[in-house]
Amino acid sequence: MMLSRRVVIIANGDLKDLVFYQDLVSEDDLILCVNGGTAHALDLGLKPDLVIGDLDSLQSADRERIDQMKVRLIKSPSQKDKSDLELAIDHAVGLNPAEILIIGALGGKRFDHAFINVLLLDIPLRKQIPARIIDENQEIFLAREEIVLSGDKGIYLSLFALTDKVSGIVTEGLKYPLNNDSLYFASTRGLSNELTATEARVSFKSGLLLIVKTPAPAAVTGFTWPGH
């Protein structure tokens, strides 16, 4: 059975504009914090439903606050084969939610963390659960099938192949259309396309596509997979 609520995962990356995220998160969302992401949730005035991680970046004052709130904790070992964010995504996928939204997964000093965090979007994707990473500057998706994205005219939409080839790409609502074309790994051909309408459709026959929408609108509903 699908969880009717959306799961919002709050990681410990950069959150600069708190108002942006307050407008993004709904009171109906299930809030899942990863370690120090708990501080972000508290700063946003949110009560976490669950905190996952080895708790190494959870400040003692924040630990006291969530203990008073009786927030559920799932403590992971400090030495493990998965990152705490991956464990949080695994848990969220197990809830079979309508959508997973991840914030606080970008920025900071560690590019390797940001890079793998983007690739972790493939975990819910394999279960056909819509998922995205969002911050004040961009919205990031992975797709293995047709995807419809909404946004203001003129915003950038970049398409990148994460497999050797993404074939049979057909786009609608973009300034530089693709008509049964292919994109190849490590090619910039899909960089900085633009929306010419408030909705764009991207379909393709095979491959894994990384989609980056810039700037990210503050809308809670920014994309759909047909059938969801």
Backbone torsions as a table, in degrees:
resi	resn	phi	psi	omega
1	MET	NA	137.0	-179.3
2	MET	-81.8	133.9	173.4
3	LEU	-69.6	124.0	-176.4
4	SER	-69.8	-20.9	-178.7
5	ARG	-83.6	154.1	171.0
6	ARG	-85.6	144.3	174.5
7	VAL	-100.1	125.9	174.0
8	VAL	-106.8	118.2	178.2
9	ILE	-99.1	124.6	-179.3
10	ILE	-110.7	110.7	178.9
11	ALA	-94.1	-174.7	-170.4
12	ASN	-101.1	21.2	177.2
13	GLY	-80.5	-163.1	-174.6
14	ASP	-75.8	131.7	166.8
15	LEU	-130.2	109.1	-174.1
16	LYS	-99.2	-46.1	-176.1
17	ASP	-101.3	94.1	-175.3
18	LEU	-63.1	-33.5	179.6
19	VAL	-62.7	-39.1	177.7
20	PHE	-55.4	-46.8	-176.7
21	TYR	-76.3	-32.6	175.9
22	GLN	-63.0	-37.3	177.0
23	ASP	-71.9	-25.5	-176.1
24	LEU	-79.2	-37.6	-173.5
25	VAL	-89.6	135.2	178.7
26	SER	-99.4	153.7	179.7
27	GLU	-68.2	-16.7	178.2
28	ASP	-84.8	-9.2	-177.8
29	ASP	-69.8	147.3	170.4
30	LEU	-88.9	122.6	-172.9
31	ILE	-98.9	116.3	-179.7
32	LEU	-116.7	116.3	-176.5
33	CYS	-103.0	145.0	177.4
34	VAL	-109.2	109.4	175.5
35	ASN	49.7	-118.8	-177.6
36	GLY	-67.1	-9.3	172.6
37	GLY	-61.4	-17.8	176.3
38	THR	-58.1	-39.5	179.2
39	ALA	-61.8	-39.8	177.4
40	HIS	-61.0	-45.5	-179.8
41	ALA	-59.2	-45.5	-179.4
42	LEU	-65.0	-38.8	177.1
43	ASP	-63.6	-29.8	179.3
44	LEU	-84.0	-0.8	-179.4
45	GLY	77.8	24.2	-177.4
46	LEU	-104.3	146.1	171.4
47	LYS	-97.9	118.6	177.6
48	PRO	-63.3	140.8	171.0
49	ASP	-84.0	-26.2	-177.0
50	LEU	-159.2	141.4	173.4
51	VAL	-120.3	127.8	-179.2
52	ILE	-121.3	140.6	174.2
53	GLY	144.2	178.1	178.0
54	ASP	-81.0	-3.5	173.5
55	LEU	67.4	17.9	-178.8
56	ASP	-70.6	-27.2	-179.9
57	SER	-105.7	12.5	177.6
58	LEU	-89.0	114.3	-178.6
59	GLN	-66.5	148.0	-176.1
60	SER	-60.1	-37.9	179.4
61	ALA	-64.6	-39.2	177.8
62	ASP	-68.9	-36.7	177.2
63	ARG	-61.7	-41.9	178.3
64	GLU	-62.4	-41.0	-178.9
65	ARG	-65.1	-44.9	-178.4
66	ILE	-73.4	-26.7	173.4
67	ASP	-64.4	-40.2	177.2
68	GLN	-65.4	-32.9	178.0
69	MET	-78.3	-7.7	-176.9
70	LYS	59.4	44.7	177.4
71	VAL	-77.4	137.0	178.6
72	ARG	-70.5	136.1	178.7
73	LEU	-117.7	137.7	168.9
74	ILE	-121.0	105.7	-176.0
75	LYS	-90.5	127.9	177.8
76	SER	-102.8	155.9	176.9
77	PRO	-67.9	152.8	-179.7
78	SER	-69.0	-31.4	176.2
79	GLN	-106.4	115.7	-173.8
80	LYS	-156.4	169.5	-176.6
81	ASP	-89.3	-8.4	-179.3
82	LYS	-127.5	148.0	174.0
83	SER	-72.1	162.9	178.9
84	ASP	-65.1	-33.4	177.1
85	LEU	-66.1	-40.3	177.5
86	GLU	-62.8	-39.8	176.6
87	LEU	-62.4	-39.2	178.8
88	ALA	-66.2	-40.6	178.4
89	ILE	-66.4	-41.7	176.4
90	ASP	-56.5	-44.7	-179.9
91	HIS	-64.2	-43.7	-179.8
92	ALA	-63.1	-41.8	178.7
93	VAL	-61.6	-37.0	178.7
94	GLY	-63.2	-21.6	176.9
95	LEU	-81.2	-11.1	-178.8
96	ASN	50.9	57.6	-176.0
97	PRO	-77.8	168.8	176.8
98	ALA	-68.0	-29.4	-177.6
99	GLU	-163.6	154.2	171.8
100	ILE	-122.5	125.1	176.9
101	LEU	-115.0	128.0	-177.5
102	ILE	-116.5	126.3	175.9
103	ILE	-125.0	158.9	-179.2
104	GLY	74.1	21.3	-177.5
105	ALA	-102.5	-0.9	-178.2
106	LEU	-121.5	177.8	177.1
107	GLY	78.6	-169.4	-178.7
108	GLY	79.8	-170.5	-173.8
109	LYS	-93.5	-9.7	-172.7
110	ARG	-106.9	97.9	175.8
111	PHE	-62.2	-35.6	-178.6
112	ASP	-61.8	-35.7	176.9
113	HIS	-66.6	-47.9	-179.5
114	ALA	-61.5	-39.6	-178.3
115	PHE	-63.6	-50.4	-178.2
116	ILE	-70.2	-29.4	177.5
117	ASN	-61.0	-39.0	177.1
118	VAL	-64.3	-44.2	-178.7
119	LEU	-66.0	-25.6	178.4
120	LEU	-64.0	-15.1	176.1
121	LEU	-61.7	-17.3	179.3
122	ASP	-70.7	-20.1	-179.8
123	ILE	-64.8	-54.9	175.9
124	PRO	-67.1	-30.8	-179.1
125	LEU	-60.2	-39.7	179.8
126	ARG	-63.8	-24.7	177.7
127	LYS	-96.9	10.1	179.6
128	GLN	59.2	37.2	174.6
129	ILE	-105.4	117.1	178.9
130	PRO	-57.6	134.7	-178.4
131	ALA	-147.9	150.9	178.2
132	ARG	-155.3	155.7	169.5
133	ILE	-108.0	136.3	-178.0
134	ILE	-138.8	141.9	166.5
135	ASP	-139.0	-168.5	-175.7
136	GLU	-66.5	-16.7	-172.5
137	ASN	-111.4	-21.5	-176.7
138	GLN	-158.6	163.7	176.1
139	GLU	-127.8	131.2	-170.7
140	ILE	-124.8	132.9	-180.0
141	PHE	-132.7	158.2	162.3
142	LEU	-116.6	149.9	-179.9
143	ALA	-144.6	141.2	172.1
144	ARG	-117.6	2.1	-179.9
145	GLU	-152.3	-176.3	-177.6
146	GLU	-56.6	140.1	178.7
147	ILE	-138.2	141.7	178.4
148	VAL	-115.5	127.7	-176.7
149	LEU	-122.4	142.9	178.4
150	SER	-115.2	154.0	179.6
151	GLY	171.0	175.7	-180.0
152	ASP	-72.9	148.4	175.1
153	LYS	-59.5	139.8	176.3
154	GLY	94.5	-11.2	178.7
155	ILE	-74.7	154.7	-178.0
156	TYR	-79.5	143.4	173.7
157	LEU	-136.7	112.1	-178.6
158	SER	-104.9	139.9	-178.6
159	LEU	-122.4	125.1	-179.0
160	PHE	-130.8	137.9	175.8
161	ALA	-79.4	128.4	173.9
162	LEU	-101.2	-3.5	170.6
163	THR	-111.5	171.4	-179.2
164	ASP	-51.9	-36.1	-176.1
165	LYS	-152.0	136.0	167.5
166	VAL	-112.0	116.0	-168.7
167	SER	-110.0	159.0	175.5
168	GLY	64.9	36.9	-176.7
169	ILE	-78.1	129.5	174.6
170	VAL	-127.6	127.9	-179.3
171	THR	-119.5	151.4	172.7
172	GLU	-132.4	142.2	177.2
173	GLY	82.4	17.1	179.1
174	LEU	-118.3	148.6	-176.9
175	LYS	-63.2	-39.3	-180.0
176	TYR	-113.7	92.4	-172.2
177	PRO	-72.2	152.1	170.9
178	LEU	-115.5	131.8	-177.2
179	ASN	-128.7	93.3	-177.0
180	ASN	61.2	35.9	-179.6
181	ASP	-96.7	172.9	177.5
182	SER	-122.5	148.1	169.1
183	LEU	-115.6	145.8	-175.7
184	TYR	-118.1	152.2	179.7
185	PHE	-57.3	136.6	178.5
186	ALA	66.6	25.5	173.7
187	SER	-105.5	144.4	179.1
188	THR	-95.8	9.7	-176.1
189	ARG	-58.2	-34.3	-177.2
190	GLY	-88.1	7.5	-175.9
191	LEU	-75.5	134.0	168.7
192	SER	57.6	46.7	164.9
193	ASN	-72.6	173.5	-176.7
194	GLU	-137.7	145.8	174.7
195	LEU	-74.9	130.2	174.5
196	THR	-104.5	-1.8	177.4
197	ALA	-141.5	176.9	179.5
198	THR	-82.6	-0.4	178.0
199	GLU	-143.5	137.2	177.1
200	ALA	-125.8	143.8	179.6
201	ARG	-121.4	132.2	178.6
202	VAL	-127.3	117.4	176.0
203	SER	-122.5	154.8	179.1
204	PHE	-160.2	163.8	-172.6
205	LYS	-91.0	-36.7	-177.0
206	SER	-156.7	156.9	177.6
207	GLY	109.5	179.0	178.9
208	LEU	-121.1	126.0	-173.2
209	LEU	-114.5	132.4	171.2
210	LEU	-97.9	127.8	-177.3
211	ILE	-122.4	128.1	179.4
212	VAL	-124.2	121.2	179.2
213	LYS	-107.1	126.3	-175.3
214	THR	-135.8	132.5	-9.8
215	PRO	-77.8	160.5	179.7
216	ALA	-79.2	127.1	175.3
217	PRO	-71.8	159.9	-179.1
218	ALA	-84.7	12.0	179.7
219	ALA	-72.3	143.1	178.8
220	VAL	-74.6	-34.8	-180.0
221	THR	-107.2	105.4	-175.8
222	GLY	-116.7	-3.5	-176.5
223	PHE	-163.4	160.7	174.8
224	THR	-145.8	148.1	164.2
225	TRP	-99.9	134.0	176.1
226	PRO	-52.8	133.5	-178.5
227	GLY	96.1	-6.0	179.2
228	HIS	-111.1	NA	NA
